[in-house]
Amino acid sequence: MEITKRELGKTNRQNVVKCKNPMESQETYTGWSKKYDEELDALNYQSPQYAAKMFGKNSHGVKAVLDIGTGTGKAAELIRKKYGYEGVFDLLDANLGMLVQADKKGLNIRNIIRHWVDQRGELPVKDESYDVITCTGSFGPNHISVTALPGMVKSLKHGGLFIMTAGIPGNDSYHLEFHRFLQNMIDAKEVELVEKEEYQNFPNALDEVVNVVLVLKRS
C-alpha cells in the first residue's frame, strides 16, 4: 500500500520533535527539505497562515522584517504574496537545505542567513534593526531554546513586533517552560502582549495539535 503525502508529513513532523538532540533534528530537516512543502501542505499546516495573518493585521508601515527559523520560507511567501509586503526581508535558519528551497521561491530577499540560534539568542544582525520579527514553528523541543527569547528580541526596534507561533502549555514540558519564561518577560515589561489566538496546527493530520500565535511588542 502506497504511503500518502499526509502520512509521510505526519511521520516527518513527529521525527524532528522526537530526535535525541537539535543536531539530529537538523539532519532530519536536511533529508526532508525537498518534500517539506508538499507534505505539510497535505496536512494543511496552519502556523505560517496564522503568523502571516497577524502580520497583515498588525504590521502597517513596516520597512524591515526578519523571519527566524524560516525553513522553506512558507510564512515569508504568504507575507510577500498574500499580504503584499514590499519592504526589506531577511531570512534566517540553521538548515542549508531548507534555505535552498526558500531561495527558489523568488521572494526578493535581501539576506539569506544560515545561523544556529543558541541558548543566548544572539543573532548575526545589528540590534534594533527590524520593525518585525516572525518566527513560525521554531519554538519547540529540539529547536530554539526558551532562553533565546531575550537575545532575539534585541534585534527588534523599540516598539517593534515579534510574531511567533508555539504549542500551548499542555503540549509538553518545553511549552510549559516557554510560556512561563514568556510571562516573566511580560511581567518585567520587556515585551507587551498585543494579541494571541489558538488554532489547530495540522487539521488534516487527524490528531489535535493546538498551537497559539502571539504578537508581542518590544518595550
MORA-V239946 format. One record per backbone hydrogen bond with DSSP energy under -0.5 kcal/mol. CO is the residue of the C=O (numbers start at 1). NH is the residue of the N-H. If there is no record, write none. Layout:
co-><CO	CO>
nh-><NH	NH>
//
This chain:
co-><4	5	6	7	8	9	10	11	12	13	14	15	21	22	23	24	25	26	27	28	29	32	32	35	36	37	38	39	40	41	43	44	46	47	48	49	50	51	52	53	54	55	59	63	64	64	65	66	66	67	67	68	70	70	73	74	75	76	77	78	78	79	80	88	89	89	90	91	92	92	93	94	95	96	97	98	99	100	102	103	111	111	112	113	113	115	116	118	123	126	130	131	132	133	134	135	135	138	138	139	140	145	146	148	149	150	152	153	154	155	155	157	160	161	161	162	162	163	164	165	166	168	172	173	174	175	176	177	178	179	180	181	182	183	184	185	185	186	190	192	192	195	197	199	199	201	202	203	207	208	209	210	211	212	213	214	214	215	215	216	217	218>
nh-><8	9	10	11	12	13	14	15	16	17	18	19	25	26	27	28	29	30	31	32	33	35	36	39	40	41	42	43	45	44	204	203	50	51	52	53	54	55	56	57	58	59	62	88	131	132	90	68	134	70	92	136	73	74	77	78	79	80	81	82	83	85	84	65	110	111	67	113	69	70	115	96	99	100	101	102	103	104	105	106	91	113	114	93	115	117	118	121	125	129	157	161	66	163	68	137	165	140	144	167	143	148	149	152	153	154	155	156	128	129	130	160	218	133	163	164	216	135	214	139	212	171	176	177	178	179	180	181	182	183	184	185	186	187	188	190	191	189	219	194	217	215	213	201	211	46	205	206	209	210	201	168	199	166	197	164	216	194	195	162	192	159>
//
